[in-house]
Amino acid sequence: MPKAQDNPRVVPFKTIRARAEKRKGGPKELEKLLPRKPDAKALARLSDDRILAEMTKRVFSAGFAWSVIEAKWAGFEEAFLGFKPTKLTFQPDDYWDDLLKDTRIVRNGAKISSVRENAAFVQGIANEHGSFGKFLTKWPSSDEVGLLDLLAKRGSRLGGNTGQMFLRFVGWDGFVMSQDVVECLRDAGLDIAAEAKSKRDLAKVQAQFNVWAKETGLPYAHLSRICAMSIGENHPP
């Protein structure tokens, strides 16, 4: 886990927040733009089929128009049997082959295969921890980098921003390395690359968010969003 250490070259978060408030019309207007505070109890109650559904939605949305995936989502739910991991892991090869011709979904072979692999991943974690949601609630936000590494290694196509967006959408409290967040961190004085994908850079990002969380008492999701709104053009992730 990255160790949080104050970096005198990085500006305090109050400076970043003040800039975001000015850009968005004041403190009250900024508050309206923040996501709900993450609810650990709600996450612990989230069923494994909803976890797998969100994984699948993020995987299929990566590099694709989100609106298209949303418009076809009812078909995804039907085609993938409600995303029940136990059902999907027992489906024969013929079932998965037939999905390549199923017009209810986006017919991308690699992404379809990822659903099969992620069903086994979710089921395996659930067997170890009671449910995938309960597993997530036990993982500290101060080590998001470690959780992202696990998603990338044990899951399928869950690396990079896809894993980050999956965590955000299921309600786990973490940051998202959007273009604006990286720009904010660099502008604040953190020595990271413009892409910030290396283990070294990610460790620095994690440590800085840990410092800001301690400094402000804010959820990581709020720190991340405020950071994004403080600079740039507020690019989508």
C-alpha positions as CSV (number, residue, x, y, z in Angstrom):
1,M,0.0,0.0,0.0
2,P,1.5,3.4,-0.9
3,K,2.5,5.4,2.1
4,A,0.9,8.8,2.4
5,Q,3.5,11.5,2.8
6,D,3.1,15.2,2.6
7,N,4.8,16.6,-0.5
8,P,5.6,20.3,0.0
9,R,5.6,20.8,-3.7
10,V,1.9,19.9,-4.0
11,V,-0.6,22.5,-3.2
12,P,-3.2,21.8,-0.4
13,F,-6.5,20.6,-1.6
14,K,-8.3,23.7,-0.3
15,T,-6.6,25.6,-3.2
16,I,-7.9,23.1,-5.7
17,R,-11.4,23.2,-4.2
18,A,-11.5,27.0,-4.3
19,R,-10.7,27.0,-8.0
20,A,-13.4,24.4,-8.7
21,E,-15.9,26.5,-6.7
22,K,-15.0,29.6,-8.7
23,R,-15.3,27.7,-12.1
24,K,-18.7,26.2,-11.2
25,G,-20.4,29.2,-9.6
26,G,-19.7,28.8,-5.9
27,P,-19.6,26.2,-3.1
28,K,-23.4,25.3,-3.4
29,E,-23.2,24.8,-7.1
30,L,-20.1,22.7,-6.8
31,E,-21.8,20.5,-4.2
32,K,-24.7,19.8,-6.6
33,L,-22.2,18.4,-9.1
34,L,-20.7,15.9,-6.7
35,P,-21.8,12.2,-6.7
36,R,-23.5,10.7,-3.8
37,K,-21.2,9.8,-0.9
38,P,-20.3,6.1,-1.3
39,D,-22.4,3.8,0.8
40,A,-20.5,0.8,2.1
41,K,-23.6,-0.9,3.4
42,A,-25.4,-0.6,0.0
43,L,-22.3,-2.0,-1.7
44,A,-22.2,-5.0,0.6
45,R,-25.8,-5.8,-0.3
46,L,-25.2,-5.5,-4.0
47,S,-25.8,-8.9,-5.6
48,D,-23.2,-10.7,-7.6
49,D,-25.4,-10.6,-10.8
50,R,-25.4,-6.8,-10.5
51,I,-21.7,-6.8,-10.0
52,L,-21.1,-8.9,-13.2
53,A,-23.7,-6.7,-15.1
54,E,-21.7,-3.6,-14.3
55,M,-18.4,-5.2,-15.2
56,T,-19.9,-6.2,-18.5
57,K,-21.4,-2.7,-19.2
58,R,-18.0,-1.1,-18.5
59,V,-16.1,-3.6,-20.7
60,F,-18.5,-3.2,-23.6
61,S,-18.6,0.6,-23.2
62,A,-14.8,0.9,-23.4
63,G,-13.9,2.4,-26.8
64,F,-17.6,2.4,-27.8
65,A,-20.5,4.8,-27.6
66,W,-22.0,4.5,-24.2
67,S,-25.4,5.5,-25.5
68,V,-25.5,2.5,-27.8
69,I,-24.7,0.1,-25.0
70,E,-27.4,1.7,-22.8
71,A,-30.0,1.5,-25.6
72,K,-29.3,-2.3,-26.1
73,W,-28.9,-3.1,-22.4
74,A,-32.3,-4.9,-22.0
75,G,-31.1,-7.2,-24.7
76,F,-27.8,-7.8,-22.9
77,E,-29.7,-8.8,-19.7
78,E,-31.7,-11.3,-21.7
79,A,-28.8,-12.7,-23.7
80,F,-26.6,-13.1,-20.6
81,L,-29.2,-14.8,-18.5
82,G,-29.6,-11.9,-16.1
83,F,-25.8,-12.0,-15.4
84,K,-26.2,-14.8,-12.9
85,P,-22.6,-16.0,-12.4
86,T,-23.6,-19.6,-11.4
87,K,-25.8,-19.9,-14.6
88,L,-23.2,-18.5,-16.9
89,T,-20.3,-20.6,-15.6
90,F,-22.3,-23.8,-16.5
91,Q,-23.2,-22.8,-20.0
92,P,-21.6,-24.9,-22.8
93,D,-19.4,-23.6,-25.6
94,D,-22.4,-23.7,-28.0
95,Y,-24.1,-21.0,-25.9
96,W,-21.2,-18.7,-26.1
97,D,-20.7,-19.4,-29.8
98,D,-24.4,-18.5,-30.5
99,L,-23.9,-15.1,-28.8
100,L,-21.6,-14.1,-31.7
101,K,-24.7,-14.1,-33.9
102,D,-27.1,-12.6,-31.3
103,T,-28.4,-9.2,-32.4
104,R,-29.6,-8.3,-28.9
105,I,-26.0,-7.4,-28.0
106,V,-22.9,-5.9,-29.5
107,R,-21.2,-8.9,-31.1
108,N,-17.6,-8.5,-30.1
109,G,-16.0,-11.9,-29.6
110,A,-13.3,-10.8,-27.2
111,K,-15.8,-8.9,-25.0
112,I,-18.3,-11.7,-25.1
113,S,-15.6,-14.1,-23.9
114,S,-14.8,-11.7,-21.1
115,V,-18.3,-12.2,-19.6
116,R,-17.6,-15.9,-19.3
117,E,-14.2,-15.2,-17.6
118,N,-15.6,-12.5,-15.3
119,A,-18.5,-14.7,-14.3
120,A,-16.0,-17.2,-13.0
121,F,-14.0,-14.4,-11.4
122,V,-17.0,-13.0,-9.6
123,Q,-18.1,-16.4,-8.4
124,G,-14.6,-17.2,-7.2
125,I,-14.4,-14.0,-5.1
126,A,-17.9,-14.5,-3.8
127,N,-17.0,-18.0,-2.6
128,E,-14.1,-16.6,-0.8
129,H,-15.8,-13.6,0.8
130,G,-19.5,-14.2,0.8
131,S,-20.2,-11.9,-2.1
132,F,-18.2,-9.7,-4.4
133,G,-19.8,-6.6,-2.8
134,K,-18.7,-7.7,0.6
135,F,-15.2,-8.2,-0.7
136,L,-15.1,-4.7,-2.1
137,T,-16.2,-3.1,1.2
138,K,-13.3,-4.7,2.9
139,W,-10.7,-3.2,0.5
140,P,-9.5,0.2,1.7
141,S,-9.7,3.3,-0.6
142,S,-6.1,4.0,0.5
143,D,-5.0,1.1,-1.7
144,E,-7.1,1.5,-4.9
145,V,-4.0,0.8,-6.9
146,G,-3.8,-2.7,-5.4
147,L,-7.5,-3.3,-6.1
148,L,-7.1,-2.2,-9.7
149,D,-4.1,-4.6,-10.0
150,L,-6.2,-7.4,-8.8
151,L,-9.1,-6.6,-11.2
152,A,-6.6,-6.5,-14.1
153,K,-4.9,-9.8,-13.2
154,R,-7.9,-11.9,-12.0
155,G,-10.6,-10.4,-14.2
156,S,-10.9,-10.0,-17.9
157,R,-10.5,-6.7,-19.7
158,L,-10.8,-4.8,-16.4
159,G,-7.5,-3.0,-16.5
160,G,-7.0,0.8,-16.8
161,N,-9.9,3.1,-16.8
162,T,-12.4,0.2,-17.3
163,G,-11.6,-1.1,-13.8
164,Q,-11.8,2.4,-12.3
165,M,-15.2,3.1,-13.9
166,F,-16.5,-0.3,-12.7
167,L,-15.6,0.6,-9.2
168,R,-17.1,4.1,-9.5
169,F,-20.4,2.8,-10.9
170,V,-20.9,0.0,-8.3
171,G,-20.3,2.6,-5.5
172,W,-16.8,1.8,-4.3
173,D,-15.1,4.9,-3.0
174,G,-12.1,5.7,-5.3
175,F,-10.6,8.1,-7.7
176,V,-10.9,8.0,-11.5
177,M,-7.8,8.9,-13.6
178,S,-9.6,11.0,-16.2
179,Q,-7.6,13.4,-18.4
180,D,-8.7,16.3,-16.2
181,V,-7.7,14.6,-12.9
182,V,-4.3,13.9,-14.3
183,E,-4.0,17.5,-15.4
184,C,-5.1,18.7,-12.0
185,L,-2.5,16.5,-10.2
186,R,0.3,17.7,-12.5
187,D,-0.8,21.3,-12.2
188,A,-0.8,20.9,-8.4
189,G,2.8,19.9,-8.5
190,L,2.8,16.1,-8.5
191,D,5.6,14.7,-10.7
192,I,3.8,12.2,-12.9
193,A,3.6,11.7,-16.7
194,A,0.7,13.0,-18.8
195,E,-0.6,9.5,-19.2
196,A,0.2,8.4,-15.6
197,K,-0.1,4.7,-16.2
198,S,3.2,3.4,-14.8
199,K,3.3,1.7,-11.4
200,R,5.5,4.5,-10.2
201,D,3.1,7.2,-11.2
202,L,0.0,5.3,-9.9
203,A,1.7,4.9,-6.5
204,K,2.3,8.7,-6.4
205,V,-1.3,9.4,-7.3
206,Q,-2.5,7.0,-4.7
207,A,-0.3,8.6,-2.0
208,Q,-1.4,12.1,-2.9
209,F,-5.1,11.2,-2.7
210,N,-4.4,9.6,0.6
211,V,-2.9,12.9,1.8
212,W,-5.8,14.9,0.6
213,A,-8.3,12.4,2.1
214,K,-6.6,12.9,5.5
215,E,-6.4,16.6,5.0
216,T,-10.1,17.1,4.1
217,G,-12.0,14.1,5.4
218,L,-13.7,13.9,2.0
219,P,-14.5,10.7,0.1
220,Y,-12.0,9.8,-2.6
221,A,-14.9,10.0,-5.2
222,H,-15.4,13.7,-4.2
223,L,-11.7,14.5,-4.2
224,S,-11.5,13.0,-7.7
225,R,-14.5,14.9,-9.0
226,I,-13.5,18.2,-7.5
227,C,-10.0,17.8,-8.9
228,A,-11.5,17.2,-12.4
229,M,-13.8,20.2,-12.2
230,S,-11.0,22.5,-11.1
231,I,-9.2,22.5,-14.4
232,G,-9.3,21.8,-18.1
233,E,-12.4,21.2,-20.1
234,N,-13.9,18.6,-17.8
235,H,-13.4,15.8,-20.3
236,P,-15.5,12.6,-19.7
237,P,-13.4,9.6,-18.4
